[in-house]
Amino acid sequence: MSATAVHSLWTTAATAADPISKIDAPKIEYGQLSPTLIILGAALIGVLVEAFVPRKSRYYAQVFVSAVALCAAFAAVVALAADGYGTTKAHIAAMGAIAVDGPSLFLQGVILLSGLVGLFTFAERRLDPEAHGNRVDSFAAQGASVPGSDSEKAAVKAGFTTTEVFPLLLFAVSGMLVFPSANDLLTLFVALEVFSLPLYLLCALARRKRLLSQEAAVKYFLLGAFASAFTLFGIALLYGYAGSMSYGTIAQVVDGSITNVDPALASTMGNDALLLIGGAMIVMGLLFKVGAVPFHMWTPDVYQGAPTPVTGFMAAATKVAAFGALLRLLYVVLPGLRWDWRPVMWAVAIITMLGGAIVAITQTDIKRLLAYSSIAHAGFILAGVIATTRDGVSSVLFYLGAYSFVTIGAFAVVTLVRDAGGEATHLSKWAGLGRRSPLVAAVFAVFLLSFAGIPLTAGFAGKFAVFKAAAAGGAAPLVVVGVLSSAIAAFFYIRVIVLMFFSEPRPDGPTVAVPSPLTMATIGVAVAATLVLGVAPQYFLDLANQAGIFVR
């Protein structure tokens, strides 16, 4: 057999009509994806800084790169919104993978601002006493060393710091930017993993109480892996149901408006069992990320064990990203299933509001108390999600923006109250703080009043907006439960305020550390946002209302 004959066994000559010659080049709108690309690029630069910059200069280089990237990405979001991509020019970019619309730009702006003020708390180096003549931050001297080992002691003595936390923060932010704007299920899952994995690592890197920190990270990782598996299995079932990963196509199959059915998928398409189970599994994965009952068990342990700057950033930004993704899934992919998912979400919202508020009363650790508070807030935000109206979307967007600043500010204050063992998080140690340090106690009281939803704070404006939207959307009984839960929650917030201002300071009580301008800036921005959004919320409510339309 000749060589030509053998060759022809496994190749054929390409003809002019061969479809191989018609593969279109991918069309990526880099300008519209610029916020995410800037953050990803800066994260990669951060990795190179770790590899090539001398150890003494890394901290300054990393803080500079991270701050510039977050500011530049926020400027890009503002430029896109000003150019009309949140309203008239809203469309699907990156070959159907990313939605550039009002909700995605609004949430990306909130995530980037949360990342920036969170970065300031990551970079704080004046709270802990100097170790061997070196300033130290909240993170382990050497993350890879065993707690208490000789290598850890040597790293502390040498003045090492874990500057890898800055690129990890940027990688987490990049995943969070994609998560609420993902327009197909595969992009959604990739974004979920991109922001979850850095958070698992960051939770394990506390300088003090390292075993508690590592335990928190393992719990978060294991439960997060379960949630990711549920999400992935749900994605597989929805693909089997609709024959597509695209949100728009799945929605068309759900409401029966699609006509060109692939013969290979005709037997499974329209199988309602696949749709209901798949949709439920993806929603479960997202409810885990927002910390809704009964998927909340990781929240108090992780919030308590993680380094406090990480807890503050995670509590704010993860909620924003996850609620954005949940809104898009329910409003864009599954609006045709509204009568199926609304009763379930009613039940989840009710037990989340009541569960978070009631269990918080029993807490004696300030970080665990704020964790259960965040669970209750997830229930309040779900009330806006259930409204299924444009006002529901805009009220959720506003609430997320207000909540993120209050949360980061509250955890920044927690980092200041310290004793010989580091942060004094036990509530008994906060007794009389108002007499020992009136300004810090007053600032923390402002944040607690906002969490409680007291008028003239951001929390009141946010709660009023979501409850009003829920009542208008036919969920009035949910509003009654929400108001009752708020009343229960107000009890434990006011209890902390009473403890700070009306108790005698203990002689062995903690001191309040004097922070650098970085943490002062974080707390200042948070207080300003809390008061401005509470006293004059209308501009921001209008902004959220303009941004409240999803593109499909």
Secondary structure as the mmCIF struct_conf table of DSSP 4:
data_model
#
loop_
_struct_conf.conf_type_id
_struct_conf.id
_struct_conf.beg_label_comp_id
_struct_conf.beg_label_asym_id
_struct_conf.beg_label_seq_id
_struct_conf.end_label_comp_id
_struct_conf.end_label_asym_id
_struct_conf.end_label_seq_id
HELX_RH_AL_P HELX_RH_AL_P1 ALA A 3 TRP A 10
HELX_LH_PP_P HELX_LH_PP_P1 ALA A 13 THR A 15
TURN_TY1_P TURN_TY1_P1 ALA A 16 ALA A 17
HELX_RH_3T_P HELX_RH_3T_P1 PRO A 19 LYS A 22
HELX_LH_PP_P HELX_LH_PP_P2 ILE A 23 PRO A 26
TURN_TY1_P TURN_TY1_P2 TYR A 30 LEU A 33
HELX_RH_AL_P HELX_RH_AL_P2 SER A 34 PHE A 52
BEND BEND1 VAL A 53 VAL A 53
HELX_RH_AL_P HELX_RH_AL_P3 ARG A 55 ALA A 82
TURN_TY1_P TURN_TY1_P3 ASP A 83 LYS A 89
STRN STRN1 HIS A 91 ALA A 93
TURN_TY1_P TURN_TY1_P4 ALA A 94 ALA A 97
STRN STRN2 ILE A 98 VAL A 100
BEND BEND2 ASP A 101 ASP A 101
HELX_RH_AL_P HELX_RH_AL_P4 GLY A 102 PHE A 122
TURN_TY1_P TURN_TY1_P5 ALA A 123 ALA A 123
BEND BEND3 ARG A 126 ASP A 128
HELX_LH_PP_P HELX_LH_PP_P3 PRO A 129 GLU A 130
STRN STRN3 ALA A 131 ALA A 131
TURN_TY1_P TURN_TY1_P6 HIS A 132 GLY A 133
STRN STRN4 ASN A 134 ASN A 134
BEND BEND4 SER A 138 SER A 138
STRN STRN5 PHE A 139 PHE A 139
BEND BEND5 ALA A 141 ALA A 141
TURN_TY1_P TURN_TY1_P7 GLY A 143 ALA A 144
BEND BEND6 SER A 145 SER A 145
HELX_LH_PP_P HELX_LH_PP_P4 VAL A 146 VAL A 146
TURN_TY1_P TURN_TY1_P8 PRO A 147 GLY A 148
BEND BEND7 SER A 149 SER A 149
HELX_RH_AL_P HELX_RH_AL_P5 ASP A 150 ALA A 158
TURN_TY1_P TURN_TY1_P9 GLY A 159 GLY A 159
TURN_TY1_P TURN_TY1_P10 THR A 163 GLU A 164
HELX_RH_AL_P HELX_RH_AL_P6 VAL A 165 VAL A 178
HELX_RH_3T_P HELX_RH_3T_P2 PHE A 179 SER A 181
STRN STRN6 ALA A 182 ALA A 182
STRN STRN7 ASP A 184 ASP A 184
HELX_RH_AL_P HELX_RH_AL_P7 LEU A 185 CYS A 203
TURN_TY1_P TURN_TY1_P11 ALA A 204 ALA A 204
STRN STRN8 ALA A 206 ALA A 206
BEND BEND8 ARG A 207 LYS A 209
HELX_RH_AL_P HELX_RH_AL_P8 ARG A 210 ALA A 242
BEND BEND9 GLY A 243 GLY A 243
STRN STRN9 SER A 246 SER A 246
HELX_RH_AL_P HELX_RH_AL_P9 TYR A 247 ASP A 255
TURN_TY1_P TURN_TY1_P12 GLY A 256 GLY A 256
HELX_RH_3T_P HELX_RH_3T_P3 PRO A 263 LEU A 265
TURN_TY1_P TURN_TY1_P13 ALA A 266 GLY A 270
HELX_RH_AL_P HELX_RH_AL_P10 ASP A 272 VAL A 290
TURN_TY1_P TURN_TY1_P14 GLY A 291 GLY A 291
TURN_TY1_P TURN_TY1_P15 VAL A 293 PRO A 294
BEND BEND10 PHE A 295 PHE A 295
TURN_TY1_P TURN_TY1_P16 MET A 297 MET A 297
HELX_RH_AL_P HELX_RH_AL_P11 TRP A 298 GLY A 305
BEND BEND11 ALA A 306 ALA A 306
HELX_RH_AL_P HELX_RH_AL_P12 THR A 308 ARG A 328
HELX_RH_PI_P HELX_RH_PI_P1 LEU A 329 VAL A 333
BEND BEND12 LEU A 334 LEU A 334
HELX_RH_3T_P HELX_RH_3T_P4 PRO A 335 LEU A 337
HELX_RH_AL_P HELX_RH_AL_P13 ARG A 338 ALA A 360
TURN_TY1_P TURN_TY1_P17 ILE A 361 THR A 362
STRN STRN10 ASP A 365 ASP A 365
HELX_RH_AL_P HELX_RH_AL_P14 ILE A 366 ILE A 386
TURN_TY1_P TURN_TY1_P18 ALA A 387 ALA A 387
BEND BEND13 THR A 389 THR A 389
HELX_RH_AL_P HELX_RH_AL_P15 ARG A 390 VAL A 414
TURN_TY1_P TURN_TY1_P19 THR A 415 LEU A 416
STRN STRN11 VAL A 417 ASP A 419
TURN_TY1_P TURN_TY1_P20 ALA A 420 GLY A 421
STRN STRN12 GLY A 422 GLU A 423
STRN STRN13 HIS A 426 HIS A 426
HELX_RH_3T_P HELX_RH_3T_P5 LEU A 427 TRP A 430
TURN_TY1_P TURN_TY1_P21 ALA A 431 GLY A 432
HELX_RH_AL_P HELX_RH_AL_P16 LEU A 433 ARG A 436
HELX_RH_AL_P HELX_RH_AL_P17 PRO A 438 ALA A 452
TURN_TY1_P TURN_TY1_P22 GLY A 453 GLY A 453
TURN_TY1_P TURN_TY1_P23 PRO A 455 LEU A 456
BEND BEND14 THR A 457 THR A 457
HELX_RH_AL_P HELX_RH_AL_P18 ALA A 458 ALA A 472
TURN_TY1_P TURN_TY1_P24 GLY A 473 GLY A 474
HELX_RH_AL_P HELX_RH_AL_P19 ALA A 476 PHE A 502
BEND BEND15 SER A 503 SER A 503
HELX_LH_PP_P HELX_LH_PP_P5 GLU A 504 ARG A 506
TURN_TY1_P TURN_TY1_P25 PRO A 507 ASP A 508
STRN STRN14 THR A 511 VAL A 512
HELX_RH_AL_P HELX_RH_AL_P20 PRO A 517 VAL A 535
BEND BEND16 ALA A 536 ALA A 536
HELX_RH_AL_P HELX_RH_AL_P21 GLN A 538 GLN A 546
TURN_TY1_P TURN_TY1_P26 ALA A 547 ALA A 547
#
